[in-house]
Amino acid sequence: MSQLHRPLAELEEKFQRLPPPPTNSGRLILIVCRHAPGNHEALAGVRLTPEEGVPGDEWNRRPPCNPDAQLTVIRHDVARLLGNGQPLTTSGDNLIVDLDISAANLPVGTRLRVGDALVEVSPKPHNGCHKFQGRFGADAFRFVQAPATRHHNLRGIYWRVLEAGDAQVGCPILVLSRPEINDGHRASAETPGLIT
């Protein structure tokens, strides 16, 4: 096992000790443009658009450009845990966020404001792949796929851009609305001014 790759037991133990991420309002920690596999550039700001997602990102060069896979998103603390000292750009995700991206907190159809842009949680699952395993190890791949924690979306999730807008590192991320749940009520959002 590479010294860069944490063993499964360590990943599980350290994940349990992470403080809970914010649920209704968070922050954008890093923006990444993936020019090519392994060539990931950190950006200070970007204009997110429905047509391009992150302009210049490799999503634009993978026809057909599936809007449900437009933006890849991962939790900041989980990316640090998986990376074990590697740069945050290593994960290959476009947006690294300080926000709870679990299925319970951000179900499919949840709408969020990222800076000035409006985005929506996509139904497409974000699973680890051979590139992820190469970067973080086989134990990390098992860790993010484990049935007991799969609902946390430790590998991340996908968002699609609904309305263009500017986003900068450090800008707020606000949960605007969540889809209706089984009893016909919307999931609550505690931040004032949010649609519930």
MARZAZA-896618 format. One record per atom (N, C-alpha, C): x, y, z; residue in one letter. Coordinates in steps of 0.001 Angstrom, whole numbers, padded with zeros to 6 digits, always signed. Example, Ala and Ser with C-alpha at 12.3 -4.5 7.8 and 13.67 -1.06 7.14 Angstrom:
<nodes>
+013190-005690+007800a/+012300-004500+007800a/+013200-003300+007800a/+012850-002250+007080s/+013670-001060+007140s/+012900+000030+007870s/
</nodes>
This chain:
<nodes>
+000848-001195+000000m/+000000+000000+000000m/+000885+001248+000000m/+000554+002192-000843s/+001309+003447-000904s/+001153+004214+000401s/+002192+004950+000780q/+002097+005777+001983q/+001071+006894+001820q/+000731+007215+000569l/-000303+008223+000333l/-001702+007678+000580l/-001838+006362+000553h/-003156+005741+000648h/-003431+005289+002078h/-004476+005828+002666r/-004846+005433+004028r/-005498+004049+004006r/-005241+003209+005014p/-005943+001928+005109p/-007404+002130+005501p/-008230+001152+005183l/-009674+001252+005403l/-010013+001573+006857l/-009395+000885+007798a/-009708+001109+009218a/-009428+002553+009624a/-008353+003125+009097e/-008016+004511+009419e/-009029+005470+008800e/-009430+005217+007565l/-010443+006060+006921l/-011739+006040+007727l/-012170+004845+008117e/-013424+004722+008870e/-013333+005440+010214e/-012211+005253+010901e/-012052+005850+012223e/-011983+007371+012131e/-011223+007892+011192k/-011090+009341+011056k/-012386+009979+010559k/-013126+009279+009707f/-014401+009824+009243f/-015370+009991+010414f/-015406+009022+011310q/-016313+009096+012461q/-015990+010294+013360q/-014751+010760+013338r/-014347+011873+014204r/-014525+013237+013544r/-014905+013271+012258l/-015119+014561+011596l/-016330+015266+012199l/-016247+016580+012400p/-017441+017298+012880p/-018516+017301+011804p/-019785+017369+012198p/-020853+017384+011189p/-020740+018617+010294p/-020901+018427+008994p/-020844+019585+008078p/-022141+020384+008166p/-022108+021649+007725p/-023338+022448+007725p/-024371+021867+006768p/-025634+022082+007081t/-026698+021460+006302t/-027432+022403+005356t/-027651+023647+005748n/-028465+024555+004939n/-027685+025672+004274n/-026544+025998+004818s/-025693+027001+004192s/-024243+026627+004458s/-023457+026659+003394g/-022055+026293+003502g/-021204+027240+002684g/-020022+026752+002299r/-019095+027595+001543r/-018452+026789+000434r/-018090+027491-000613l/-017329+026902-001708l/-015848+027021-001351l/-015174+025899-001180i/-013781+025879-000728i/-012806+025925-001899i/-013135+025239-002993l/-012225+025180-004133l/-013026+024948-005409l/-012568+025569-006494i/-013129+025365-007835i/-012027+024750-008682i/-012359+023691-009420v/-011349+022988-010205v/-011829+022824-011647v/-010955+023170-012587c/-011195+022897-014004c/-010309+021723-014399c/-010934+020657-014895r/-010198+019462-015309r/-009883+019595-016803r/-008676+020045-017101h/-008295+020237-018500h/-008118+018891-019212h/-007642+017897-018481a/-007415+016540-018998a/-007212+015657-017777a/-007292+014326-017934p/-007066+013460-016776p/-005728+013774-016104p/-005792+014090-014812g/-004597+014408-014052g/-004120+015836-014180g/-004733+016623-015072n/-004367+018028-015262n/-005517+018884-014740n/-005478+019157-013447h/-006561+019851-012772h/-006068+021198-012255h/-006755+022263-012650e/-006346+023616-012275e/-007313+024199-011249e/-006768+024702-010147a/-007576+025407-009156a/-007849+026821-009660a/-009104+027242-009563l/-009523+028565-010029l/-009993+029402-008846l/-009756+030708-008914a/-010242+031610-007874a/-011727+031898-008052a/-012186+031879-009293g/-013585+032151-009590g/-013933+031621-010965g/-015226+031520-011229v/-015690+030966-012496v/-017126+031428-012743v/-017521+031458-013995r/-018944+031666-014325r/-019510+030303-014681r/-020344+029774-013819l/-020999+028490-014064l/-022164+028716-015027l/-022273+027869-016055t/-023339+028042-017043t/-024017+026714-017353t/-025293+026756-017754p/-025975+025520-018158p/-025342+024880-019384p/-024712+025686-020225e/-024130+025159-021454e/-022791+024462-021206e/-021986+025017-020317e/-020623+024516-020146e/-020293+024005-018746e/-021138+024251-017762g/-020747+023932-016396g/-019587+024836-016023g/-018404+024245-015814v/-017175+025007-015638v/-016543+025164-017023v/-016477+026380-017581p/-015898+026553-018912p/-014480+025976-018991p/-014219+025237-020075g/-012915+024624-020271g/-012748+023269-019623g/-013742+022841-018825d/-013642+021552-018133d/-013816+020403-019121d/-013199+019271-018798e/-013268+018134-019715e/-014690+017601-019904e/-015631+017952-019030w/-017029+017551-019258w/-017489+018015-020629w/-016995+019178-021057n/-017384+019733-022353n/-016823+018950-023534n/-015858+018083-023276r/-015223+017315-024358r/-015587+015838-024298r/-016651+015489-023592r/-017076+014090-023483r/-018476+013936-024069r/-018602+013993-025380p/-019946+013896-025957p/-020531+012508-025734p/-021859+012408-025559p/-022736+013560-025378p/-022552+014124-023971p/-022588+015430-023842c/-022399+016085-022553c/-023658+015889-021711c/-023617+014910-020826n/-024771+014566-019994n/-024945+015638-018919n/-026041+016405-018957p/-026217+017459-017950p/-026288+016910-016529p/-026674+015646-016387d/-026736+015058-015043d/-025360+014750-014472d/-024314+014898-015273a/-022942+014687-014798a/-022109+015952-014992a/-022773+017108-014979q/-022111+018357-015357q/-021073+018829-014339q/-021434+018889-013074l/-020526+019332-012024l/-020335+018214-011013l/-019091+017885-010722t/-018803+016909-009680t/-018492+017660-008395t/-019060+017177-007293v/-018994+017886-006020v/-018568+016921-004926v/-017653+017339-004061i/-017219+016511-002939i/-017068+017391-001699i/-017292+016776-000537r/-017094+017466+000737r/-015610+017748+000958r/-015314+018930+001431h/-013948+019365+001687h/-013229+018460+002691h/-013868+018162+003822d/-013200+017364+004850d/-012974+015929+004386d/-013896+015405+003598v/-013736+014044+003069v/-012625+014018+002015v/-012569+015049+001168a/-011496+015125+000168a/-010128+015166+000845a/-010020+015907+001938r/-008754+015956+002687r/-008427+014594+003301r/-009438+013944+003840l/-009237+012622+004444l/-008745+011623+003401l/-009396+011588+002262l/-009014+010664+001195l/-007644+011002+000632l/-007357+012298+000486g/-006121+012731-000144g/-004887+012503+000689g/-005034+012519+002014n/-003918+012223+002904n/-002678+013053+002554n/-002890+014368+002385g/-001777+015268+002095g/-001603+015626+000631g/-002300+014934-000257q/-002243+015285-001679q/-003036+016571-001908q/-002755+017309-002993p/-003517+018532-003269p/-005008+018224-003422p/-005846+019164-003018l/-007290+018965-003115l/-007749+018787-004561l/-006986+019279-005516t/-007361+019111-006915t/-007266+017648-007362t/-006598+016811-006587t/-006362+015417-006971t/-007654+014634-007156t/-008693+014950-006377s/-009925+014154-006424s/-010601+014200-007786s/-010322+015246-008571g/-010955+015348-009882g/-012372+015876-009821g/-012714+016562-008730d/-014053+017148-008594d/-014001+018632-008898d/-015087+019153-009496n/-015139+020567-009867n/-015302+021492-008670n/-016170+021096-007743l/-016481+021956-006606l/-016199+021187-005323l/-015370+021757-004481i/-015081+021170-003176i/-015736+022082-002157i/-016639+021512-001361v/-017560+022318-000571v/-017516+021968+000909v/-017856+022952+001718d/-018103+022739+003138d/-019616+022717+003305d/-020188+021530+003117l/-021641+021353+003139l/-021944+019864+003226l/-023018+019520+003914d/-023479+018136+003988d/-024117+017766+002649d/-023478+016858+001899i/-024008+016461+000585i/-024640+015068+000641i/-024995+014631+001840s/-025611+013308+001984s/-026959+013258+001283s/-027407+012042+000994a/-028703+011854+000339a/-029842+012394+001198a/-029707+012318+002513a/-030763+012820+003395a/-030827+014339+003362a/-029687+015005+003289n/-029674+016459+003323n/-029904+017083+001954n/-029331+016472+000900l/-029488+016997-000459l/-030061+015914-001363l/-031348+015593-001196p/-031934+014592-002086p/-031970+015095-003525p/-032114+014165-004445v/-032204+014512-005866v/-033284+015571-006057v/-032952+016608-006809g/-033897+017692-007061g/-033718+018885-006144g/-032874+018767-005120t/-032588+019906-004250t/-031958+021024-005078t/-032406+022240-004846r/-031851+023400-005552r/-031031+024245-004591r/-029887+024708-005101l/-028952+025474-004288l/-028467+026691-005056l/-028092+027704-004305r/-027454+028889-004861r/-025966+028794-004519r/-025134+028782-005566v/-023676+028754-005400v/-023164+030077-005941v/-022809+030989-005050g/-022528+032346-005505g/-023791+032897-006135g/-023719+033262-007425d/-024895+033768-008142d/-025582+032694-008989d/-024990+031516-009088a/-025530+030463-009956a/-026577+029627-009224a/-027544+029129-009975l/-028553+028210-009450l/-028232+026814-009966l/-028118+025853-009045v/-027796+024480-009415v/-028820+023536-008803v/-028834+022308-009321e/-029770+021296-008828e/-029041+019963-008686e/-029370+019216-007637v/-028774+017906-007419v/-029305+016940-008470v/-028397+016289-009152s/-028711+015368-010247s/-029048+013973-009709s/-029828+013183-010468p/-030121+011807-010050p/-028974+010831-010312p/-027989+011227-011102k/-026909+010304-011465k/-026020+010038-010254k/-025807+008774-009886p/-024905+008495-008761p/-023457+008763-009147p/-022682+009253-008202h/-021260+009534-008423h/-020475+008429-007724h/-019935+007514-008492n/-019232+006358-007955n/-017739+006478-008217n/-016963+005832-007403g/-015526+005792-007645g/-015223+004993-008910g/-014061+005240-009510c/-013668+004532-010722c/-012193+004156-010602c/-011628+003610-011683h/-010227+003195-011645h/-009294+004383-011390h/-009666+005576-011881k/-008839+006756-011628k/-008859+007111-010141k/-010035+007056-009549f/-010174+007329-008116f/-009343+006326-007306f/-009442+005049-007674q/-008700+004011-006970q/-007189+004211-007115q/-006755+004643-008299g/-005341+004900-008507g/-004832+006071-007671g/-005683+007075-007470r/-005271+008260-006715r/-005267+008013-005214r/-006251+007235-004743f/-006450+007134-003295f/-006347+005709-002748f/-006302+004707-003616g/-006104+003337-003162g/-007373+002499-003140g/-007183+001191-003104a/-008305+000249-003102a/-009141+000377-001836a/-008494+000658-000704d/-009256+000801+000543d/-010156+002030+000496d/-009680+003118-000132a/-010518+004314-000269a/-011725+004015-001146a/-011520+003228-002196f/-012640+002848-003061f/-013670+002045-002266f/-013200+001095-001462r/-014122+000320-000619r/-014823+001216+000392r/-014086+002158+000934f/-014630+003081+001933f/-015805+003893+001382f/-015652+004474+000200v/-016724+005326-000338v/-017912+004520-000843v/-017714+003213-001102q/-018798+002371-001598q/-019472+001546-000500q/-018963+001599+000730a/-019477+000748+001811a/-020965+000992+002032a/-021785-000069+002050p/-023225+000099+002242p/-023590+000888+003501p/-022806+000726+004561a/-023144+001387+005824a/-023021+002908+005753a/-022174+003409+004847t/-021966+004865+004764t/-022267+005423+003366t/-022797+004603+002461r/-023030+005047+001079r/-023936+006268+001019r/-024887+006359+001954h/-025832+007480+001950h/-025165+008833+002232h/-023934+008799+002758h/-023212+010056+002997h/-022640+010649+001703h/-022668+009874+000617n/-022103+010325-000668n/-020645+010753-000504n/-019852+009860+000085l/-018456+010187+000371l/-017642+010375-000904l/-018022+009710-001993r/-017336+009952-003267r/-017786+011266-003881r/-018935+011741-003471g/-019444+012993-004002g/-020777+012811-004704g/-021252+013894-005290i/-022510+013892-006034i/-022335+014750-007285i/-023367+014740-008124y/-023390+015585-009319y/-024430+016686-009149y/-024079+017875-009631w/-025015+018982-009756w/-025060+019400-011215w/-026199+019948-011614r/-026316+020551-012935r/-026659+022025-012765r/-026179+022848-013683v/-026422+024293-013600v/-027753+024608-014271v/-028640+025281-013535l/-029935+025698-014079l/-029894+027141-014566l/-029233+028010-013800e/-029109+029418-014174e/-027660+029831-013995e/-027111+030488-015011a/-025717+030919-014971a/-025476+031925-013860a/-024255+031913-013360g/-023881+032885-012342g/-022417+032745-011974g/-021887+033796-011374d/-020491+033799-010952d/-020361+033162-009578d/-019288+032411-009398a/-018977+031801-008110a/-017487+031981-007850a/-017151+032289-006618q/-015758+032479-006233q/-015445+031591-005034q/-014177+031245-004900v/-013742+030520-003716v/-014140+031324-002478v/-014768+030661-001527g/-015216+031313-000301g/-016642+031811-000339g/-017283+031774-001515c/-018649+032288-001619c/-019628+031346-000911c/-020787+031878-000514p/-021761+031034+000175p/-022454+030059-000769p/-022865+028942-000195i/-023738+027969-000860i/-024979+027872+000006i/-026134+028145-000569l/-027384+028132+000182l/-028335+027093-000386l/-028916+026279+000472v/-029970+025358+000055v/-031244+026177-000079v/-031806+026219-001287l/-033016+026999-001541l/-034275+026181-001344l/-034266+024947-001842s/-035451+024102-001705s/-035053+022647-001842s/-035825+021807-001190r/-035673+020365-001310r/-036972+019808-001861r/-036916+018680-002571p/-038157+018118-003101p/-039063+017644-001976p/-040328+017478-002321e/-041282+017001-001322e/-040896+015610-000857e/-041127+015371+000423i/-040887+014046+000975i/-042214+013317+001082i/-042207+012098+001566n/-043376+011214+001490n/-044660+011776+002073n/-044566+012587+003127d/-045801+013075+003735d/-046345+014336+003065d/-045725+014740+001935g/-046219+015886+001197g/-045629+017212+001631g/-044830+017219+002693h/-044166+018438+003138h/-042766+018503+002555h/-042282+019688+002431r/-040902+019845+001982r/-039967+019678+003174r/-038791+019141+002899a/-037784+019061+003952a/-037466+020457+004430a/-037284+020618+005725s/-037089+021959+006272s/-035702+022497+005936s/-035636+023793+005849a/-034361+024492+005698a/-034378+025599+006746a/-033378+025606+007604e/-033395+026507+008754e/-032930+027916+008416e/-032249+028084+007296t/-031718+029402+006967t/-032859+030346+006604t/-032915+031533+007199p/-033994+032478+006881p/-034053+032795+005399p/-035256+032893+004869g/-035442+033275+003481g/-035404+032115+002500g/-035203+030896+002992l/-035174+029769+002088l/-036584+029294+001795l/-036748+028708+000621i/-038036+028142+000235i/-038183+026798+000905i/-039262+026607+001642t/-039477+025308+002309t/-040843+024778+001968t/
</nodes>
